[in-house]
Amino acid sequence: MDGLIVRGDYQVRPSLPFTPGSCVSGRVVAAGEGVEGPPVGTTVATVLSHFGGYASHSVVPAEVAVPVPDAVSVDVAAAMESYLTPAFATTHRVTIATGEHVVVLGASGGIGQAAIDTARSLGAHVVAVASTDDKRAAAKDAGAEVVLGYDNLKDDIRAATGGGANVVIDPVGGSAAESALRALATDGRFCVLGFASGDIPRLPSNIVLLRNRSVVGVDWGHWSREAGGPRGNAKLLEGILAKVARRAASRTAVDRAPRRRRPGAPAVRRAPRDRQVRPASLNRHRTGAPRGGDSPAAARSVSAA
């Protein structure tokens, strides 16, 4: 998502100049007077309400600093952004029952692999769709039972699911969206997560009508800024980290997700857990400055990781 935002291709376009970043994990290095929360030295993770996570420090309300379980490494905790959208989708927007067939488009990307992992943890049979052999291998490695390409997609999904998918998770958009929609079974749910392809599809409403299908918008970002707010986001993140720690949701999608750099892009250096390192977060506030409306007693300074 950070890449889309920096290029100006994301639906949210911050005013320039800005610092990108979405998820932060690091050590608490200071707290306001009288603040109750994770003590100094605790490794925490958080998602902030604005951009600015690629900075050495962030100031956050104590209530949104989620302690990272010992079983979860600091870099994995900082990569949980990809899991937040599937977690929000399956807790607030759509129900996935044990044994249902879930199709994931764009399955080799961060969101795609997190969606595979999340669906598997709910007992679903996962069919992954990706464009190349390498990407399909990555999706298979993430836990998909069946992997498909985009050619002849509608018929291939129907064949792989025994007649039609119960849920489609689409973070890609483009021409594949309609084919996947047509492959839904009766009462199937088509979840719109985004348009990584850059092409926003026009889905035929008659296909939605037939067999009582549904199209469901999944906008985690809006929910996290509005209805859910920082507390809701913290609770969502806490649940994800707990699952990872219990191995109820495999860490494969995070640990093995391909990390590609665009030509000329700077490398991101990772540091051990006991060092202060720089990761991601959704905050635009100056380093060391509390958020507007937050007193120092309501904030903790987190050294990013």
N, C-alpha and C positions, 0 to 999 in steps of 0.2 A: 504493500500500500504506500509506503514511503516513496518508492520510485514514482508511482503514479502522481502523488501529490507534488513532488519536486518538478515533474514535467508539466504540471498544470492539467493533467488528464483525469483528475479525481473530481467527484461532485462537490467536495468541499475545497475551496480555494482560499487559503489564508492570505492576508495582505503581506506584501513584501516590505522589508526583508523578514524572513522567519527561519527558525531552526526546526528541522523535521524531527521525527521520532515519536513513538507511540507507547512503548511499554518500558518501564524502568525496573531494574533490580539492583540492589546495592546494600550497603551497610548504613544504619542510622548513625550519624556522627554528632548530632546535636538535637536538643528538644527545647521548646519554649518553657518558660517557668510554669510549673503546675500542670504540665501536660501529662496525661495518662495514656500509655500506649506502649508499643515495643520499646524496650530500653536501648540506650546507646550501645552500639556494637551488634545489634540484631540484624540479620540479613532479611530484608523485606522486598516485596515486589509491589508495584502499583501501576495503575493506568490513570494518567492525568487528563484534565478536561480540555486542554489545548495542546498545541504543538510545542516543541522545544526540548525533546528528550535527549538529543545528542549534545549533552552538556555534562560537565564534571559533577554538578550538584543540582538537586531539585528540592524545593520546599513544598511539602504536602501536608494536608490535615492528617493528624495522627490516626483518625478513624479509617483512612483509606490505605494505610501502610500495612500490607498483609504479610505476616511472618512467613518466610519460606521454609517448608519442612526440611529437616536435615537430609532426607533422601533425595532432594531435588537440588541440582547444581544451580549456581547463580546464573549461568548463561542460558540454561534451559528455562529458568523462571523468566528471564528477560525476553524469551521467544514465545511466551504464551499468548501474544496478541492474536496469532493465527487461530488459536483455540477459542477465543472469546466469541467470535461470530457463530461457529457451529454450536457452542454451548448456549448462547442466547437463542439461536434458532430452535434447539431441541428442548429448551425449558420455557420459552415464552411464545413461540410462533407456530410450532408444529409438533405433533406427537409421533414418535417412531416406536412401533410395537415390536416385541421380540418376534423374529421370524419374517419380518417384512423385508422386501427387496428395495434397497436404496441405491440409486444411481448417482455418481459424483462426476460431474464434468470438470475438465481442467484438473484432473486428479493428481498430477505430479507436483503442483504448486503448494505453497505453504497452507493456504486455506483448504485446498483439495485434500492434502494428506491429513490435516487435522479433522476434516469432515469424515474421511474414511475411518480414522481412529475413533472418533466420537460415535459414529453409527455402529461400529463393531462393539463398542463397550455397552451399547444398548441392546445387543443381541440381533442386530440386523444382518442380512446377507448383502454384501457390498459389491456392486458392479462399478468399476472405475473406467473412465473414458479419458484417453490422452492421445496426443497426435503422433508420437514417435515410439519406436521400440524401447529406447532408453527411458522415456517418460513412463511408458506402460510398466517397465520393469520396476521403476521406483514406486509406482502405485501398488504393484503386487507386493513389493517388499514392505510397504506400509500396512498391508493387511487385507487388500481387496481379494475377494475370492475369484472374480472374473475381471479380465481387462479387455477393453475394446478400443478400436480406433473410431474415427468419425465417419468413415464411409459406411453407407447402408445402416446408419445408426438406429433408426426406428425399428427395423426388423431384427437387428442384432440384439437390441435391448429386450424386445419381446421374447426372442429365443432364449436369452440368458436368464430371464426371470420367469419363464413358464407362462407367458401371456401378457405381461405388463408390469411396470415398476409401480410400487406404492408411493415412493417419494423420489423426486429428482432434486438434487442440490446443484445449482448453477451459479458459479461465480464468474462465468466467462461471457455469456451473451452470444451474439453472433448467430449465424445460420443454424448452428447445432441446437439452439434452444427450441425451435419449433419441432424438430425431429424428436427430441426428447419428450416434449409435451405430448406429441401424438402417441408416444410409447407408454403413456401412463395407463394403469389399470383403472377399473371403476373405483371412484372415490380417491383417486391419486392426487398427490399434492406436489405442485411444482414450486420450489423455493427459489426466489430471485435474490441472490446475494450481491451481485455486482456485474460489471461489464469489462473484465480484463482484456477482452479482445478489442475494445474500443468501439464496438458495434452494438447499439441498443436495438434488440429485435422488436418487431411488431407481431405479437402473438395473436392468432385468430381466435376470437371469442367463441366461435361456434365449437371449436375443439375443446374449449373449457367447459362449455355447456354439456356436451355429449359425455355420458357416463359419470356425470356429477363430479367432474374434476375441479380442483381449486388452484389458483395462483396466489402464492403467499409472499409478500415482501418481507425481507429480513434486513432491517437497517439497525444493526447493533450500535453504530455511531450515534444516531439520533437518540436512541433509547438511553445510551450512556450519558448523553448531555442533558436529557429532559426527564422522562418518567423514572428511569432507573437512578440516574444521578451518580455521584461518586460512591455513595454507600451501596447502591445496587451493583455497581461495577466491581467494587471490592468483594462483595459476597460472591459474585460470579467467579472472580479470579480465585478466591479462597477455595471454592468447590473444585475448580480445575486442578489447582496445586495439590489438593488432598487426593484427588483421583490419581494423579501422576505418582504421588508418594506411595499410594497403595497398590500401584501397578494395575488398578482397575482400567485405566486407559494407558496403553503402551506409550513409551517415549519414542518409539521408532520414528514417528512423523517429524518430531523435532530434531532428534539426533542425526537422522540420516537424510533429512531434506537437502536437496542440492543447493549449494550456495554459489550463485553466479555473480560475477562483477561485470558491469558494462565497461567497454574499453575506456581507459583513462580514469575510471572511478577509483577513489582511494580505498585501500584495504582496511578492513576493520580488525584491529588487534584485540585479541582476547587475553585476559589476565586470570591468574588463579583466584580462587574464592576469597583468599585472605588479603587481596589487594583491591584498591579502589580502581574501578574500571568504568568505561563510558559505554552505556547502551542506549536504549530508546525510551521515549515517553511522550505523552500528549500534553505538553505544558509550554506556554510561551513566556512564563515569568522569568525575570532576571535571576541569575544564580544568587541564592541567598535572600531573595526578596519574597515575603509571603504573598499569597494570592490576594487579590483585591477583596476586602471584606473579612479576611482572616487575620486575627491578631496573632502575634508571635506565640501566645500560649496555646493556640489551636493548630500549630504547625510543627512538623519535624523536618530537619534537614537530612536528606538522604544523599549519600555519596553514590552516584550511579554506577551500575555494573552491567 
